[in-house]
Amino acid sequence: MSVMQVLLPVFVQVLLTFVLLFRMGYLRVTTIRSGEVKMKDIALREPNWMPRTLQVANAFHNQLELPLLFYVLTILVLITRQADIAFVTLAWIFVVLRVLHAWIHVTSNHVRRRAVAFMAGAMVLAVMWLLFMLRILFAS
């Protein structure tokens, strides 16, 4: 697999993270300018933001958690030259599930659907790590 094929899902995941970051920033600035929230109210804790702003902030922060293991694995797969069609396919499935999870988070925020998308992504990532581990441990 080419480096581009391996990194393209990473680029999409990074793009998702930045989209959520900029949306969160926009909502925060808008909320402060409108007077709905005062700077002193949010100086120490996030829970004082309006629900919509918190919703997007939570979606953004989720992109800094589980995807970290995806980034590390991708780097290791590239370094060890273990990238193949299975890895790239699973990487795309993981990223699509992350996009779905974020979409649910910033729209309906339906907790059960969001949890299903999250767990499906976590399971895909666990399979990716398991396959990588087995290939490294049992390489001849």
N, CA, C and O atoms as a GROMACS GRO file, in nm:
protein
  560
    1MET      N    1   0.085  -0.118   0.000
    1MET     CA    2   0.000   0.000   0.000
    1MET      C    3   0.090   0.124   0.000
    1MET      O    4   0.195   0.127   0.064
    2SER      N    5   0.045   0.224  -0.072
    2SER     CA    6   0.122   0.348  -0.076
    2SER      C    7   0.100   0.427   0.053
    2SER      O    8   0.002   0.407   0.124
    3VAL      N    9   0.194   0.515   0.081
    3VAL     CA   10   0.183   0.599   0.200
    3VAL      C   11   0.055   0.683   0.191
    3VAL      O   12  -0.013   0.703   0.292
    4MET      N   13   0.024   0.732   0.072
    4MET     CA   14  -0.097   0.813   0.055
    4MET      C   15  -0.222   0.733   0.092
    4MET      O   16  -0.310   0.784   0.160
    5GLN      N   17  -0.230   0.608   0.046
    5GLN     CA   18  -0.346   0.525   0.076
    5GLN      C   19  -0.360   0.502   0.227
    5GLN      O   20  -0.471   0.497   0.279
    6VAL      N   21  -0.249   0.487   0.294
    6VAL     CA   22  -0.251   0.463   0.438
    6VAL      C   23  -0.287   0.591   0.514
    6VAL      O   24  -0.360   0.586   0.613
    7LEU      N   25  -0.236   0.704   0.467
    7LEU     CA   26  -0.256   0.830   0.540
    7LEU      C   27  -0.386   0.902   0.507
    7LEU      O   28  -0.429   0.988   0.583
    8LEU      N   29  -0.450   0.868   0.397
    8LEU     CA   30  -0.574   0.939   0.360
    8LEU      C   31  -0.681   0.931   0.470
    8LEU      O   32  -0.741   1.033   0.501
    9PRO      N   33  -0.707   0.814   0.529
    9PRO     CA   34  -0.804   0.812   0.639
    9PRO      C   35  -0.759   0.899   0.758
    9PRO      O   36  -0.842   0.960   0.825
   10VAL      N   37  -0.630   0.905   0.783
   10VAL     CA   38  -0.578   0.991   0.890
   10VAL      C   39  -0.609   1.137   0.858
   10VAL      O   40  -0.652   1.213   0.945
   11PHE      N   41  -0.587   1.176   0.733
   11PHE     CA   42  -0.614   1.315   0.694
   11PHE      C   43  -0.762   1.350   0.713
   11PHE      O   44  -0.794   1.460   0.757
   12VAL      N   45  -0.850   1.256   0.682
   12VAL     CA   46  -0.994   1.280   0.700
   12VAL      C   47  -1.026   1.293   0.849
   12VAL      O   48  -1.104   1.380   0.889
   13GLN      N   49  -0.966   1.208   0.932
   13GLN     CA   50  -0.987   1.217   1.077
   13GLN      C   51  -0.936   1.350   1.132
   13GLN      O   52  -1.001   1.412   1.216
   14VAL      N   53  -0.821   1.393   1.085
   14VAL     CA   54  -0.766   1.522   1.128
   14VAL      C   55  -0.856   1.636   1.083
   14VAL      O   56  -0.881   1.730   1.158
   15LEU      N   57  -0.906   1.628   0.960
   15LEU     CA   58  -0.998   1.730   0.909
   15LEU      C   59  -1.123   1.738   0.996
   15LEU      O   60  -1.168   1.847   1.031
   16LEU      N   61  -1.179   1.623   1.032
   16LEU     CA   62  -1.295   1.620   1.121
   16LEU      C   63  -1.264   1.692   1.252
   16LEU      O   64  -1.346   1.770   1.302
   17THR      N   65  -1.148   1.666   1.308
   17THR     CA   66  -1.109   1.729   1.434
   17THR      C   67  -1.104   1.880   1.420
   17THR      O   68  -1.155   1.952   1.507
   18PHE      N   69  -1.043   1.929   1.312
   18PHE     CA   70  -1.034   2.074   1.292
   18PHE      C   71  -1.170   2.137   1.263
   18PHE      O   72  -1.197   2.248   1.308
   19VAL      N   73  -1.256   2.068   1.189
   19VAL     CA   74  -1.391   2.120   1.163
   19VAL      C   75  -1.464   2.140   1.296
   19VAL      O   76  -1.526   2.244   1.318
   20LEU      N   77  -1.456   2.041   1.383
   20LEU     CA   78  -1.522   2.052   1.513
   20LEU      C   79  -1.458   2.161   1.600
   20LEU      O   80  -1.528   2.233   1.671
   21LEU      N   81  -1.326   2.172   1.593
   21LEU     CA   82  -1.257   2.276   1.670
   21LEU      C   83  -1.304   2.415   1.627
   21LEU      O   84  -1.336   2.499   1.711
   22PHE      N   85  -1.307   2.439   1.496
   22PHE     CA   86  -1.348   2.571   1.447
   22PHE      C   87  -1.495   2.598   1.473
   22PHE      O   88  -1.533   2.712   1.501
   23ARG      N   89  -1.579   2.496   1.463
   23ARG     CA   90  -1.721   2.512   1.495
   23ARG      C   91  -1.738   2.546   1.643
   23ARG      O   92  -1.816   2.634   1.679
   24MET      N   93  -1.664   2.477   1.728
   24MET     CA   94  -1.670   2.504   1.871
   24MET      C   95  -1.626   2.648   1.899
   24MET      O   96  -1.691   2.719   1.975
   25GLY      N   97  -1.517   2.690   1.838
   25GLY     CA   98  -1.469   2.827   1.857
   25GLY      C   99  -1.570   2.930   1.812
   25GLY      O  100  -1.593   3.030   1.880
   26TYR      N  101  -1.631   2.905   1.696
   26TYR     CA  102  -1.733   2.996   1.644
   26TYR      C  103  -1.850   3.007   1.742
   26TYR      O  104  -1.895   3.117   1.774
   27LEU      N  105  -1.899   2.893   1.790
   27LEU     CA  106  -2.012   2.894   1.884
   27LEU      C  107  -1.976   2.962   2.015
   27LEU      O  108  -2.058   3.034   2.072
   28ARG      N  109  -1.855   2.941   2.062
   28ARG     CA  110  -1.814   3.006   2.187
   28ARG      C  111  -1.808   3.158   2.171
   28ARG      O  112  -1.859   3.231   2.256
   29VAL      N  113  -1.747   3.205   2.064
   29VAL     CA  114  -1.738   3.350   2.040
   29VAL      C  115  -1.878   3.409   2.025
   29VAL      O  116  -1.907   3.514   2.081
   30THR      N  117  -1.963   3.341   1.948
   30THR     CA  118  -2.100   3.389   1.927
   30THR      C  119  -2.176   3.396   2.059
   30THR      O  120  -2.249   3.492   2.084
   31THR      N  121  -2.161   3.294   2.141
   31THR     CA  122  -2.230   3.289   2.270
   31THR      C  123  -2.184   3.402   2.363
   31THR      O  124  -2.265   3.465   2.430
   32ILE      N  125  -2.054   3.427   2.366
   32ILE     CA  126  -2.002   3.536   2.450
   32ILE      C  127  -2.048   3.671   2.397
   32ILE      O  128  -2.090   3.757   2.475
   33ARG      N  129  -2.039   3.691   2.266
   33ARG     CA  130  -2.080   3.820   2.207
   33ARG      C  131  -2.228   3.848   2.229
   33ARG      O  132  -2.268   3.963   2.245
   34SER      N  133  -2.309   3.743   2.228
   34SER     CA  134  -2.454   3.762   2.246
   34SER      C  135  -2.490   3.793   2.392
   34SER      O  136  -2.600   3.839   2.420
   35GLY      N  137  -2.398   3.768   2.482
   35GLY     CA  138  -2.423   3.793   2.623
   35GLY      C  139  -2.488   3.675   2.695
   35GLY      O  140  -2.518   3.684   2.814
   36GLU      N  141  -2.511   3.565   2.623
   36GLU     CA  142  -2.572   3.447   2.687
   36GLU      C  143  -2.482   3.391   2.797
   36GLU      O  144  -2.530   3.333   2.895
   37VAL      N  145  -2.352   3.409   2.779
   37VAL     CA  146  -2.254   3.361   2.876
   37VAL      C  147  -2.154   3.473   2.899
   37VAL      O  148  -2.112   3.542   2.806
   38LYS      N  149  -2.116   3.491   3.023
   38LYS     CA  150  -2.016   3.591   3.061
   38LYS      C  151  -1.880   3.522   3.076
   38LYS      O  152  -1.873   3.405   3.114
   39MET      N  153  -1.775   3.594   3.046
   39MET     CA  154  -1.639   3.538   3.056
   39MET      C  155  -1.612   3.481   3.195
   39MET      O  156  -1.551   3.374   3.207
   40LYS      N  157  -1.657   3.549   3.298
   40LYS     CA  158  -1.632   3.501   3.435
   40LYS      C  159  -1.703   3.368   3.462
   40LYS      O  160  -1.660   3.291   3.547
   41ASP      N  161  -1.812   3.342   3.388
   41ASP     CA  162  -1.887   3.218   3.408
   41ASP      C  163  -1.816   3.097   3.350
   41ASP      O  164  -1.838   2.984   3.395
   42ILE      N  165  -1.732   3.119   3.251
   42ILE     CA  166  -1.668   3.006   3.183
   42ILE      C  167  -1.517   3.004   3.204
   42ILE      O  168  -1.447   2.921   3.145
   43ALA      N  169  -1.467   3.094   3.284
   43ALA     CA  170  -1.322   3.104   3.303
   43ALA      C  171  -1.260   2.978   3.362
   43ALA      O  172  -1.146   2.944   3.330
   44LEU      N  173  -1.332   2.908   3.447
   44LEU     CA  174  -1.275   2.792   3.514
   44LEU      C  175  -1.337   2.659   3.473
   44LEU      O  176  -1.272   2.555   3.486
   45ARG      N  177  -1.459   2.659   3.424
   45ARG     CA  178  -1.526   2.532   3.394
   45ARG      C  179  -1.605   2.540   3.265
   45ARG      O  180  -1.668   2.642   3.237
   46GLU      N  181  -1.603   2.433   3.189
   46GLU     CA  182  -1.680   2.428   3.066
   46GLU      C  183  -1.831   2.413   3.086
   46GLU      O  184  -1.907   2.462   3.002
   47PRO      N  185  -1.878   2.347   3.191
   47PRO     CA  186  -2.023   2.324   3.203
   47PRO      C  187  -2.109   2.450   3.200
   47PRO      O  188  -2.231   2.440   3.186
   48ASN      N  189  -2.050   2.566   3.212
   48ASN     CA  190  -2.128   2.689   3.210
   48ASN      C  191  -2.162   2.738   3.069
   48ASN      O  192  -2.233   2.837   3.054
   49TRP      N  193  -2.112   2.670   2.967
   49TRP     CA  194  -2.148   2.706   2.829
   49TRP      C  195  -2.292   2.664   2.803
   49TRP      O  196  -2.348   2.581   2.874
   50MET      N  197  -2.349   2.723   2.701
   50MET     CA  198  -2.484   2.686   2.658
   50MET      C  199  -2.481   2.541   2.607
   50MET      O  200  -2.376   2.497   2.559
   51PRO      N  201  -2.592   2.468   2.616
   51PRO     CA  202  -2.593   2.326   2.577
   51PRO      C  203  -2.541   2.300   2.435
   51PRO      O  204  -2.466   2.204   2.415
   52ARG      N  205  -2.580   2.381   2.339
   52ARG     CA  206  -2.536   2.358   2.200
   52ARG      C  207  -2.384   2.370   2.189
   52ARG      O  208  -2.319   2.291   2.120
   53THR      N  209  -2.328   2.469   2.256
   53THR     CA  210  -2.184   2.488   2.254
   53THR      C  211  -2.113   2.371   2.322
   53THR      O  212  -2.010   2.324   2.273
   54LEU      N  213  -2.168   2.325   2.433
   54LEU     CA  214  -2.112   2.209   2.503
   54LEU      C  215  -2.118   2.084   2.417
   54LEU      O  216  -2.026   2.002   2.417
   55GLN      N  217  -2.226   2.069   2.344
   55GLN     CA  218  -2.244   1.952   2.257
   55GLN      C  219  -2.131   1.944   2.155
   55GLN      O  220  -2.071   1.838   2.137
   56VAL      N  221  -2.102   2.055   2.089
   56VAL     CA  222  -1.994   2.057   1.989
   56VAL      C  223  -1.858   2.041   2.057
   56VAL      O  224  -1.770   1.973   2.005
   57ALA      N  225  -1.841   2.105   2.173
   57ALA     CA  226  -1.715   2.092   2.247
   57ALA      C  227  -1.690   1.946   2.287
   57ALA      O  228  -1.577   1.897   2.278
   58ASN      N  229  -1.794   1.878   2.331
   58ASN     CA  230  -1.779   1.736   2.367
   58ASN      C  231  -1.743   1.652   2.245
   58ASN      O  232  -1.661   1.561   2.254
   59ALA      N  233  -1.804   1.682   2.131
   59ALA     CA  234  -1.772   1.609   2.008
   59ALA      C  235  -1.626   1.633   1.970
   59ALA      O  236  -1.556   1.540   1.928
   60PHE      N  237  -1.580   1.757   1.986
   60PHE     CA  238  -1.439   1.788   1.958
   60PHE      C  239  -1.347   1.710   2.052
   60PHE      O  240  -1.251   1.647   2.007
   61HIS      N  241  -1.376   1.715   2.181
   61HIS     CA  242  -1.289   1.646   2.278
   61HIS      C  243  -1.286   1.495   2.254
   61HIS      O  244  -1.185   1.430   2.282
   62ASN      N  245  -1.395   1.439   2.205
   62ASN     CA  246  -1.396   1.296   2.171
   62ASN      C  247  -1.294   1.263   2.063
   62ASN      O  248  -1.242   1.152   2.058
   63GLN      N  249  -1.264   1.360   1.976
   63GLN     CA  250  -1.168   1.336   1.869
   63GLN      C  251  -1.024   1.336   1.920
   63GLN      O  252  -0.932   1.303   1.846
   64LEU      N  253  -1.005   1.372   2.045
   64LEU     CA  254  -0.871   1.372   2.105
   64LEU      C  255  -0.849   1.250   2.193
   64LEU      O  256  -0.746   1.239   2.258
   65GLU      N  257  -0.945   1.160   2.196
   65GLU     CA  258  -0.936   1.043   2.282
   65GLU      C  259  -0.906   0.917   2.201
   65GLU      O  260  -0.789   0.885   2.178
   66LEU      N  261  -1.007   0.845   2.158
   66LEU     CA  262  -0.988   0.720   2.085
   66LEU      C  263  -0.903   0.735   1.958
   66LEU      O  264  -0.820   0.648   1.932
   67PRO      N  265  -0.921   0.840   1.879
   67PRO     CA  266  -0.837   0.853   1.759
   67PRO      C  267  -0.687   0.859   1.787
   67PRO      O  268  -0.607   0.832   1.697
   68LEU      N  269  -0.648   0.893   1.908
   68LEU     CA  270  -0.505   0.893   1.940
   68LEU      C  271  -0.445   0.754   1.917
   68LEU      O  272  -0.334   0.743   1.865
   69LEU      N  273  -0.517   0.650   1.956
   69LEU     CA  274  -0.470   0.513   1.933
   69LEU      C  275  -0.464   0.480   1.784
   69LEU      O  276  -0.379   0.402   1.741
   70PHE      N  277  -0.553   0.540   1.707
   70PHE     CA  278  -0.553   0.523   1.561
   70PHE      C  279  -0.429   0.587   1.500
   70PHE      O  280  -0.364   0.529   1.413
   71TYR      N  281  -0.396   0.708   1.545
   71TYR     CA  282  -0.278   0.777   1.494
   71TYR      C  283  -0.150   0.700   1.526
   71TYR      O  284  -0.064   0.682   1.440
   72VAL      N  285  -0.139   0.654   1.649
   72VAL     CA  286  -0.020   0.578   1.690
   72VAL      C  287  -0.008   0.450   1.607
   72VAL      O  288   0.100   0.417   1.560
   73LEU      N  289  -0.118   0.380   1.591
   73LEU     CA  290  -0.116   0.256   1.514
   73LEU      C  291  -0.075   0.282   1.369
   73LEU      O  292   0.004   0.206   1.313
   74THR      N  293  -0.128   0.386   1.310
   74THR     CA  294  -0.093   0.418   1.171
   74THR      C  295   0.057   0.444   1.158
   74THR      O  296   0.120   0.397   1.063
   75ILE      N  297   0.113   0.518   1.250
   75ILE     CA  298   0.258   0.544   1.247
   75ILE      C  299   0.335   0.413   1.258
   75ILE      O  300   0.430   0.390   1.184
   76LEU      N  301   0.295   0.327   1.352
   76LEU     CA  302   0.364   0.199   1.370
   76LEU      C  303   0.351   0.110   1.246
   76LEU      O  304   0.446   0.043   1.208
   77VAL      N  305   0.234   0.109   1.186
   77VAL     CA  306   0.212   0.029   1.065
   77VAL      C  307   0.302   0.078   0.952
   77VAL      O  308   0.357  -0.003   0.877
   78LEU      N  309   0.316   0.208   0.939
   78LEU     CA  310   0.404   0.262   0.835
   78LEU      C  311   0.550   0.229   0.864
   78LEU      O  312   0.623   0.188   0.774
   79ILE      N  313   0.593   0.248   0.987
   79ILE     CA  314   0.733   0.222   1.024
   79ILE      C  315   0.770   0.076   1.002
   79ILE      O  316   0.878   0.046   0.952
   80THR      N  317   0.680  -0.014   1.039
   80THR     CA  318   0.708  -0.158   1.029
   80THR      C  319   0.668  -0.218   0.895
   80THR      O  320   0.683  -0.338   0.872
   81ARG      N  321   0.618  -0.135   0.807
   81ARG     CA  322   0.576  -0.179   0.672
   81ARG      C  323   0.471  -0.290   0.677
   81ARG      O  324   0.478  -0.387   0.602
   82GLN      N  325   0.376  -0.274   0.767
   82GLN     CA  326   0.268  -0.372   0.781
   82GLN      C  327   0.138  -0.329   0.714
   82GLN      O  328   0.036  -0.397   0.726
   83ALA      N  329   0.141  -0.218   0.644
   83ALA     CA  330   0.019  -0.167   0.580
   83ALA      C  331  -0.022  -0.258   0.465
   83ALA      O  332   0.060  -0.296   0.381
   84ASP      N  333  -0.149  -0.292   0.463
   84ASP     CA  334  -0.205  -0.371   0.354
   84ASP      C  335  -0.351  -0.329   0.334
   84ASP      O  336  -0.399  -0.237   0.400
   85ILE      N  337  -0.419  -0.396   0.244
   85ILE     CA  338  -0.557  -0.360   0.212
   85ILE      C  339  -0.647  -0.377   0.335
   85ILE      O  340  -0.741  -0.299   0.354
   86ALA      N  341  -0.620  -0.476   0.417
   86ALA     CA  342  -0.701  -0.497   0.538
   86ALA      C  343  -0.688  -0.377   0.632
   86ALA      O  344  -0.787  -0.328   0.685
   87PHE      N  345  -0.564  -0.330   0.652
   87PHE     CA  346  -0.544  -0.215   0.740
   87PHE      C  347  -0.615  -0.092   0.686
   87PHE      O  348  -0.685  -0.023   0.759
   88VAL      N  349  -0.597  -0.065   0.558
   88VAL     CA  350  -0.657   0.055   0.499
   88VAL      C  351  -0.809   0.047   0.503
   88VAL      O  352  -0.876   0.146   0.531
   89THR      N  353  -0.864  -0.070   0.475
   89THR     CA  354  -1.010  -0.087   0.480
   89THR      C  355  -1.062  -0.063   0.621
   89THR      O  356  -1.160   0.008   0.641
   90LEU      N  357  -0.997  -0.124   0.719
   90LEU     CA  358  -1.038  -0.104   0.858
   90LEU      C  359  -1.019   0.041   0.902
   90LEU      O  360  -1.099   0.094   0.979
   91ALA      N  361  -0.914   0.105   0.853
   91ALA     CA  362  -0.892   0.247   0.886
   91ALA      C  363  -1.007   0.332   0.834
   91ALA      O  364  -1.056   0.420   0.904
   92TRP      N  365  -1.050   0.305   0.710
   92TRP     CA  366  -1.163   0.381   0.655
   92TRP      C  367  -1.291   0.354   0.733
   92TRP      O  368  -1.368   0.447   0.759
   93ILE      N  369  -1.314   0.229   0.771
   93ILE     CA  370  -1.433   0.197   0.850
   93ILE      C  371  -1.429   0.273   0.982
   93ILE      O  372  -1.529   0.330   1.025
   94PHE      N  373  -1.312   0.274   1.047
   94PHE     CA  374  -1.297   0.346   1.174
   94PHE      C  375  -1.329   0.495   1.155
   94PHE      O  376  -1.404   0.552   1.233
   95VAL      N  377  -1.272   0.556   1.052
   95VAL     CA  378  -1.292   0.699   1.030
   95VAL      C  379  -1.438   0.730   0.996
   95VAL      O  380  -1.493   0.828   1.045
   96VAL      N  381  -1.500   0.648   0.915
   96VAL     CA  382  -1.642   0.669   0.883
   96VAL      C  383  -1.725   0.661   1.011
   96VAL      O  384  -1.818   0.740   1.030
   97LEU      N  385  -1.694   0.566   1.097
   97LEU     CA  386  -1.767   0.555   1.224
   97LEU      C  387  -1.741   0.676   1.315
   97LEU      O  388  -1.830   0.718   1.388
   98ARG      N  389  -1.620   0.731   1.311
   98ARG     CA  390  -1.590   0.853   1.388
   98ARG      C  391  -1.669   0.972   1.334
   98ARG      O  392  -1.721   1.052   1.410
   99VAL      N  393  -1.678   0.981   1.201
   99VAL     CA  394  -1.757   1.090   1.140
   99VAL      C  395  -1.904   1.073   1.179
   99VAL      O  396  -1.970   1.170   1.216
  100LEU      N  397  -1.955   0.950   1.171
  100LEU     CA  398  -2.093   0.923   1.210
  100LEU      C  399  -2.115   0.959   1.358
  100LEU      O  400  -2.214   1.024   1.392
  101HIS      N  401  -2.024   0.917   1.443
  101HIS     CA  402  -2.034   0.948   1.586
  101HIS      C  403  -2.038   1.100   1.609
  101HIS      O  404  -2.121   1.149   1.685
  102ALA      N  405  -1.950   1.172   1.543
  102ALA     CA  406  -1.946   1.318   1.557
  102ALA      C  407  -2.074   1.382   1.503
  102ALA      O  408  -2.128   1.475   1.563
  103TRP      N  409  -2.123   1.331   1.390
  103TRP     CA  410  -2.246   1.384   1.331
  103TRP      C  411  -2.364   1.368   1.427
  103TRP      O  412  -2.440   1.461   1.451
  104ILE      N  413  -2.377   1.248   1.482
  104ILE     CA  414  -2.484   1.223   1.580
  104ILE      C  415  -2.465   1.316   1.700
  104ILE      O  416  -2.562   1.373   1.751
  105HIS      N  417  -2.342   1.332   1.743
  105HIS     CA  418  -2.312   1.414   1.860
  105HIS      C  419  -2.355   1.559   1.841
  105HIS      O  420  -2.411   1.620   1.932
  106VAL      N  421  -2.330   1.616   1.722
  106VAL     CA  422  -2.359   1.758   1.700
  106VAL      C  423  -2.498   1.784   1.642
  106VAL      O  424  -2.538   1.899   1.626
  107THR      N  425  -2.572   1.678   1.609
  107THR     CA  426  -2.709   1.698   1.558
  107THR      C  427  -2.809   1.650   1.663
  107THR      O  428  -2.840   1.724   1.756
  108SER      N  429  -2.858   1.529   1.650
  108SER     CA  430  -2.962   1.480   1.741
  108SER      C  431  -2.909   1.451   1.882
  108SER      O  432  -2.982   1.461   1.980
  109ASN      N  433  -2.782   1.417   1.890
  109ASN     CA  434  -2.718   1.376   2.016
  109ASN      C  435  -2.794   1.260   2.082
  109ASN      O  436  -2.800   1.250   2.204
  110HIS      N  437  -2.849   1.174   1.998
  110HIS     CA  438  -2.920   1.055   2.046
  110HIS      C  439  -2.816   0.962   2.109
  110HIS      O  440  -2.732   0.907   2.039
  111VAL      N  441  -2.821   0.946   2.240
  111VAL     CA  442  -2.714   0.879   2.314
  111VAL      C  443  -2.697   0.733   2.272
  111VAL      O  444  -2.584   0.686   2.258
  112ARG      N  445  -2.805   0.662   2.252
  112ARG     CA  446  -2.793   0.520   2.215
  112ARG      C  447  -2.726   0.505   2.078
  112ARG      O  448  -2.636   0.422   2.063
  113ARG      N  449  -2.769   0.584   1.981
  113ARG     CA  450  -2.707   0.577   1.847
  113ARG      C  451  -2.560   0.618   1.854
  113ARG      O  452  -2.473   0.557   1.791
  114ARG      N  453  -2.534   0.722   1.931
  114ARG     CA  454  -2.397   0.770   1.945
  114ARG      C  455  -2.310   0.662   2.009
  114ARG      O  456  -2.196   0.640   1.967
  115ALA      N  457  -2.363   0.595   2.110
  115ALA     CA  458  -2.289   0.488   2.177
  115ALA      C  459  -2.261   0.372   2.083
  115ALA      O  460  -2.153   0.313   2.087
  116VAL      N  461  -2.357   0.338   1.999
  116VAL     CA  462  -2.338   0.230   1.902
  116VAL      C  463  -2.226   0.266   1.805
  116VAL      O  464  -2.138   0.184   1.777
  117ALA      N  465  -2.229   0.389   1.754
  117ALA     CA  466  -2.124   0.433   1.661
  117ALA      C  467  -1.988   0.433   1.731
  117ALA      O  468  -1.888   0.391   1.674
  118PHE      N  469  -1.985   0.479   1.855
  118PHE     CA  470  -1.860   0.482   1.931
  118PHE      C  471  -1.806   0.341   1.952
  118PHE      O  472  -1.689   0.315   1.926
  119MET      N  473  -1.891   0.251   2.001
  119MET     CA  474  -1.846   0.114   2.030
  119MET      C  475  -1.805   0.040   1.904
  119MET      O  476  -1.709  -0.037   1.905
  120ALA      N  477  -1.878   0.062   1.794
  120ALA     CA  478  -1.839  -0.001   1.668
  120ALA      C  479  -1.700   0.046   1.626
  120ALA      O  480  -1.617  -0.034   1.584
  121GLY      N  481  -1.676   0.176   1.638
  121GLY     CA  482  -1.544   0.230   1.605
  121GLY      C  483  -1.436   0.174   1.697
  121GLY      O  484  -1.326   0.140   1.652
  122ALA      N  485  -1.467   0.164   1.825
  122ALA     CA  486  -1.370   0.110   1.922
  122ALA      C  487  -1.338  -0.036   1.890
  122ALA      O  488  -1.223  -0.078   1.900
  123MET      N  489  -1.440  -0.113   1.850
  123MET     CA  490  -1.416  -0.254   1.816
  123MET      C  491  -1.331  -0.266   1.690
  123MET      O  492  -1.242  -0.351   1.683
  124VAL      N  493  -1.359  -0.182   1.590
  124VAL     CA  494  -1.278  -0.184   1.468
  124VAL      C  495  -1.132  -0.152   1.502
  124VAL      O  496  -1.041  -0.218   1.454
  125LEU      N  497  -1.112  -0.051   1.583
  125LEU     CA  498  -0.977  -0.013   1.622
  125LEU      C  499  -0.909  -0.125   1.702
  125LEU      O  500  -0.789  -0.149   1.684
  126ALA      N  501  -0.983  -0.191   1.788
  126ALA     CA  502  -0.927  -0.304   1.864
  126ALA      C  503  -0.885  -0.417   1.770
  126ALA      O  504  -0.780  -0.478   1.790
  127VAL      N  505  -0.965  -0.444   1.668
  127VAL     CA  506  -0.930  -0.546   1.569
  127VAL      C  507  -0.803  -0.505   1.495
  127VAL      O  508  -0.715  -0.587   1.470
  128MET      N  509  -0.794  -0.378   1.459
  128MET     CA  510  -0.674  -0.328   1.391
  128MET      C  511  -0.550  -0.351   1.477
  128MET      O  512  -0.447  -0.398   1.428
  129TRP      N  513  -0.559  -0.317   1.606
  129TRP     CA  514  -0.446  -0.336   1.696
  129TRP      C  515  -0.414  -0.485   1.713
  129TRP      O  516  -0.297  -0.523   1.716
  130LEU      N  517  -0.516  -0.568   1.724
  130LEU     CA  518  -0.494  -0.712   1.739
  130LEU      C  519  -0.423  -0.769   1.617
  130LEU      O  520  -0.327  -0.845   1.631
  131LEU      N  521  -0.469  -0.734   1.498
  131LEU     CA  522  -0.404  -0.782   1.376
  131LEU      C  523  -0.259  -0.737   1.369
  131LEU      O  524  -0.171  -0.815   1.335
  132PHE      N  525  -0.235  -0.612   1.402
  132PHE     CA  526  -0.098  -0.560   1.400
  132PHE      C  527  -0.011  -0.635   1.500
  132PHE      O  528   0.101  -0.677   1.468
  133MET      N  529  -0.062  -0.652   1.621
  133MET     CA  530   0.012  -0.722   1.725
  133MET      C  531   0.047  -0.864   1.682
  133MET      O  532   0.161  -0.909   1.699
  134LEU      N  533  -0.051  -0.935   1.627
  134LEU     CA  534  -0.027  -1.073   1.585
  134LEU      C  535   0.076  -1.080   1.473
  134LEU      O  536   0.162  -1.168   1.472
  135ARG      N  537   0.068  -0.987   1.379
  135ARG     CA  538   0.166  -0.985   1.269
  135ARG      C  539   0.307  -0.960   1.321
  135ARG      O  540   0.403  -1.022   1.274
  136ILE      N  541   0.320  -0.871   1.417
  136ILE     CA  542   0.453  -0.840   1.472
  136ILE      C  543   0.504  -0.956   1.557
  136ILE      O  544   0.620  -0.995   1.545
  137LEU      N  545   0.419  -1.011   1.642
  137LEU     CA  546   0.462  -1.119   1.731
  137LEU      C  547   0.495  -1.248   1.658
  137LEU      O  548   0.584  -1.322   1.699
  138PHE      N  549   0.424  -1.274   1.549
  138PHE     CA  550   0.443  -1.401   1.479
  138PHE      C  551   0.512  -1.385   1.344
  138PHE      O  552   0.506  -1.474   1.260
  139ALA      N  553   0.578  -1.272   1.325
  139ALA     CA  554   0.654  -1.251   1.200
  139ALA      C  555   0.775  -1.343   1.201
  139ALA      O  556   0.840  -1.362   1.304
  140SER      N  557   0.804  -1.400   1.083
  140SER     CA  558   0.920  -1.491   1.078
  140SER      C  559   1.044  -1.420   1.039
  140SER      O  560   1.151  -1.481   1.030
   0.00000   0.00000   0.00000
